[in-house]
Amino acid sequence: MIGAVLALGVVAAASFTEYPAFVRPGVRVEAVVDRGPIKELIVRCWNGTGILSYSKIERTYCTPDWRCGPGLDRAISRLCR
């Protein structure tokens, strides 16, 4: 029983979601889902929303079409075109 509770706690701690747009309405990043070495960023675009990934190890932002680079602004502009 205790092992099952500990395993559930480890799984629950493996993912953390933050909502920066909730406290600062003007920001482009609506939510950040932290999944260990990768963060998923939900970004507000002029025509909807999109998802970027950020590698904590490589320190790069990647778009869904596998274009990666070190700058968040550049990744958002590629995503929202």
N, CA, C and O of each residue as an XYZ file, in Angstrom:
324
protein
N       0.824     -1.191      0.000
C       0.000      0.000      0.000
C       0.872      1.259      0.000
O       0.640      2.177     -0.787
N       1.858      1.300      0.869
C       2.730      2.475      0.934
C       3.527      2.615     -0.356
O       3.762      3.729     -0.824
N       3.945      1.486     -0.935
C       4.682      1.528     -2.205
C       3.844      2.125     -3.322
O       4.348      2.888     -4.146
N       2.561      1.775     -3.349
C       1.671      2.313     -4.380
C       1.486      3.818     -4.209
O       1.446      4.554     -5.195
N       1.375      4.270     -2.983
C       1.219      5.704     -2.715
C       2.490      6.450     -3.120
O       2.413      7.529     -3.707
N       3.652      5.887     -2.814
C       4.912      6.521     -3.204
C       5.068      6.575     -4.723
O       5.518      7.582     -5.270
N       4.694      5.486     -5.402
C       4.783      5.464     -6.858
C       3.867      6.512     -7.474
O       4.244      7.179     -8.437
N       2.669      6.658     -6.925
C       1.744      7.669     -7.415
C       2.301      9.073     -7.190
O       2.142      9.943     -8.047
N       2.944      9.301     -6.060
C       3.556     10.594     -5.774
C       4.668     10.923     -6.742
O       4.805     12.077     -7.147
N       5.468      9.940     -7.124
C       6.554     10.153     -8.077
C       5.985     10.496     -9.454
O       6.501     11.390    -10.124
N       4.934      9.803     -9.886
C       4.315     10.080    -11.177
C       3.695     11.476    -11.172
O       3.826     12.209    -12.152
N       3.034     11.846    -10.099
C       2.404     13.167    -10.020
C       3.447     14.283    -10.007
O       3.201     15.361    -10.548
N       4.597     14.041     -9.402
C       5.638     15.069     -9.328
C       6.408     15.196    -10.636
O       7.133     16.174    -10.821
N       6.273     14.234    -11.548
C       7.028     14.259    -12.795
C       6.509     15.315    -13.766
O       7.201     15.657    -14.725
N       5.322     15.832    -13.539
C       4.744     16.836    -14.430
C       4.206     17.988    -13.589
O       3.471     17.777    -12.624
N       4.580     19.204    -13.965
C       4.150     20.392    -13.246
C       3.713     21.426    -14.263
O       4.422     21.671    -15.239
N       2.557     22.037    -14.051
C       2.038     23.029    -14.985
C       1.976     24.397    -14.338
O       1.504     24.541    -13.210
N       2.453     25.396    -15.055
C       2.447     26.783    -14.591
C       1.674     27.609    -15.618
O       1.788     27.367    -16.820
N       0.891     28.580    -15.153
C       0.089     29.423    -16.032
C       0.500     30.890    -15.886
O      -0.153     31.627    -15.147
N       1.568     31.340    -16.570
C       2.008     32.735    -16.429
C       0.998     33.744    -16.974
O       0.953     34.874    -16.487
N       0.196     33.380    -17.958
C      -0.781     34.316    -18.525
C      -1.926     34.589    -17.564
O      -2.641     35.579    -17.723
N      -2.112     33.732    -16.575
C      -3.171     33.936    -15.590
C      -2.861     35.142    -14.711
O      -3.761     35.906    -14.362
N      -1.587     35.316    -14.352
C      -1.206     36.434    -13.482
C      -0.697     37.648    -14.267
O      -0.700     38.764    -13.746
N      -0.261     37.440    -15.513
C       0.201     38.534    -16.381
C      -0.470     38.374    -17.739
O       0.094     37.731    -18.624
N      -1.657     38.940    -17.926
C      -2.448     38.694    -19.133
C      -1.785     39.064    -20.459
O      -2.204     38.534    -21.489
N      -0.808     39.914    -20.500
C      -0.210     40.337    -21.756
C       0.886     39.434    -22.302
O       1.374     39.683    -23.405
N       1.291     38.402    -21.582
C       2.416     37.580    -22.028
C       1.997     36.630    -23.143
O       0.821     36.286    -23.266
N       2.961     36.211    -23.951
C       2.682     35.309    -25.078
C       2.591     33.852    -24.652
O       1.880     33.071    -25.284
N       3.305     33.467    -23.580
C       3.286     32.082    -23.117
C       2.120     31.911    -22.152
O       2.110     32.490    -21.065
N       1.135     31.106    -22.562
C      -0.060     30.919    -21.744
C       0.143     29.886    -20.649
O      -0.384     30.045    -19.548
N       0.899     28.829    -20.933
C       1.124     27.776    -19.941
C       2.456     27.100    -20.207
O       2.925     27.044    -21.344
N       3.062     26.584    -19.133
C       4.311     25.831    -19.228
C       4.101     24.511    -18.495
O       3.754     24.493    -17.314
N       4.314     23.406    -19.209
C       4.201     22.078    -18.610
C       5.615     21.536    -18.489
O       6.283     21.294    -19.494
N       6.071     21.346    -17.253
C       7.423     20.874    -16.981
C       7.404     19.357    -16.875
O       6.789     18.801    -15.965
N       8.079     18.688    -17.807
C       8.121     17.228    -17.834
C       9.556     16.729    -17.655
O      10.020     15.868    -18.402
N      10.238     17.269    -16.679
C      11.610     16.834    -16.421
C      12.582     17.571    -17.312
O      12.729     18.786    -17.186
N      13.265     16.853    -18.229
C      14.249     17.525    -19.079
C      13.634     18.364    -20.198
O      14.344     19.122    -20.860
N      12.327     18.240    -20.418
C      11.634     18.978    -21.469
C      10.516     19.814    -20.864
O       9.788     19.351    -19.987
N      10.385     21.052    -21.341
C       9.237     21.889    -20.988
C       8.407     22.095    -22.246
O       8.952     22.341    -23.321
N       7.092     21.995    -22.111
C       6.189     22.294    -23.217
C       5.575     23.654    -22.947
O       5.033     23.889    -21.867
N       5.654     24.551    -23.917
C       5.127     25.906    -23.773
C       3.921     26.067    -24.699
O       4.019     25.826    -25.902
N       2.805     26.467    -24.142
C       1.628     26.769    -24.938
C       1.665     28.271    -25.191
O       1.612     29.072    -24.258
N       1.756     28.639    -26.466
C       2.015     30.009    -26.880
C       0.786     30.599    -27.562
O       0.128     29.927    -28.355
N       0.481     31.852    -27.252
C      -0.611     32.577    -27.885
C      -0.118     33.186    -29.196
O       0.845     33.953    -29.209
N      -0.781     32.843    -30.289
C      -0.481     33.402    -31.602
C      -1.656     34.263    -32.040
O      -2.717     34.228    -31.417
N      -1.474     35.033    -33.102
C      -2.541     35.906    -33.590
C      -3.715     35.103    -34.130
O      -4.846     35.589    -34.138
N      -3.457     33.866    -34.587
C      -4.514     33.050    -35.169
C      -4.886     31.830    -34.324
O      -5.508     30.898    -34.834
N      -4.518     31.819    -33.055
C      -4.821     30.687    -32.166
C      -3.687     30.437    -31.190
O      -3.068     31.374    -30.686
N      -3.421     29.177    -30.929
C      -2.334     28.805    -30.026
C      -1.450     27.758    -30.682
O      -1.851     27.101    -31.642
N      -0.246     27.613    -30.153
C       0.693     26.617    -30.638
C       1.525     26.095    -29.483
O       1.510     26.660    -28.389
N       2.244     25.025    -29.730
C       3.062     24.403    -28.688
C       4.522     24.395    -29.119
O       4.856     23.970    -30.225
N       5.381     24.869    -28.233
C       6.829     24.792    -28.397
C       7.371     23.852    -27.338
O       6.756     23.673    -26.287
N       8.510     23.256    -27.608
C       9.188     22.482    -26.565
C      10.526     23.149    -26.269
O      11.152     23.741    -27.147
N      10.948     23.039    -25.013
C      12.233     23.593    -24.591
C      13.032     22.482    -23.935
O      12.565     21.858    -22.982
N      14.226     22.232    -24.435
C      15.108     21.224    -23.859
C      16.000     21.891    -22.816
O      16.795     22.774    -23.139
N      15.864     21.465    -21.572
C      16.706     22.020    -20.515
C      18.160     21.590    -20.686
O      19.074     22.296    -20.260
N      18.370     20.450    -21.298
C      19.726     19.937    -21.476
C      20.437     20.680    -22.610
O      21.566     21.141    -22.440
N      19.778     20.795    -23.765
C      20.384     21.458    -24.920
C      20.154     22.965    -24.934
O      20.798     23.689    -25.694
N      19.234     23.435    -24.092
C      18.874     24.850    -23.994
C      18.419     25.414    -25.340
O      18.880     26.469    -25.777
N      17.509     24.689    -25.982
C      16.966     25.124    -27.258
C      15.445     25.024    -27.245
O      14.867     24.177    -26.564
N      14.816     25.902    -28.009
C      13.366     25.889    -28.217
C      13.113     25.252    -29.572
O      13.782     25.584    -30.551
N      12.148     24.335    -29.635
C      11.853     23.643    -30.891
C      10.387     23.806    -31.260
O       9.499     23.737    -30.411
N      10.160     24.023    -32.551
C       8.804     24.103    -33.085
C       8.365     22.702    -33.497
O       9.192     21.793    -33.568
N       7.068     22.514    -33.769
C       6.601     21.188    -34.184
C       7.222     20.677    -35.490
O       7.206     19.473    -35.745
N       7.764     21.571    -36.314
C       8.411     21.118    -37.552
C       9.915     20.882    -37.363
O      10.666     20.891    -38.339
N      10.354     20.674    -36.137
C      11.725     20.308    -35.751
C      12.759     21.391    -36.045
O      13.936     21.084    -36.232
N      12.342     22.636    -36.089
C      13.298     23.739    -36.216
C      13.619     24.213    -34.813
O      12.730     24.641    -34.078
N      14.890     24.137    -34.439
C      15.297     24.443    -33.071
C      16.309     25.577    -33.044
O      17.075     25.765    -33.989
N      16.303     26.330    -31.954
C      17.251     27.413    -31.777
C      17.236     27.903    -30.344
O      16.363     27.511    -29.569
N      18.183     28.754    -29.973
C      18.313     29.182    -28.577
C      17.347     30.289    -28.150
O      17.213     30.538    -26.952
N      16.674     30.958    -29.080
C      15.859     32.117    -28.720
C      14.364     31.832    -28.686
O      13.819     31.232    -29.611
N      13.704     32.266    -27.613
C      12.260     32.082    -27.486
C      11.506     32.956    -28.482
O      10.558     32.485    -29.110
N      11.902     34.213    -28.640
C      11.201     35.116    -29.562
C      11.245     34.604    -31.002
O      10.248     34.670    -31.720
N      12.378     34.106    -31.409
C      12.511     33.568    -32.766
C      11.642     32.316    -32.953
O      11.015     32.141    -33.997
N      11.612     31.447    -31.932
C      10.790     30.236    -32.009
C       9.305     30.599    -32.076
O       8.543     29.973    -32.813
N       8.898     31.602    -31.313
C       7.494     32.032    -31.351
C       7.161     32.618    -32.729
O       6.085     32.351    -33.263
N       8.054     33.401    -33.304
C       7.763     33.980    -34.623
C       7.691     32.899    -35.689
O       6.872     33.011    -36.602
N       8.517     31.849    -35.615
C       8.431     30.743    -36.559
C       7.142     29.964    -36.375
O       6.531     29.529    -37.352
N       6.725     29.786    -35.128
C       5.509     29.025    -34.827
C       4.251     29.766    -35.281
O       3.320     29.152    -35.801
N       4.225     31.078    -35.085
C       3.006     31.858    -35.299
C       2.916     32.502    -36.679
O       2.102     33.407    -36.864
N       3.703     32.082    -37.639
C       3.654     32.697    -38.971
C       2.460     32.265    -39.771
O       2.289     32.701    -40.910
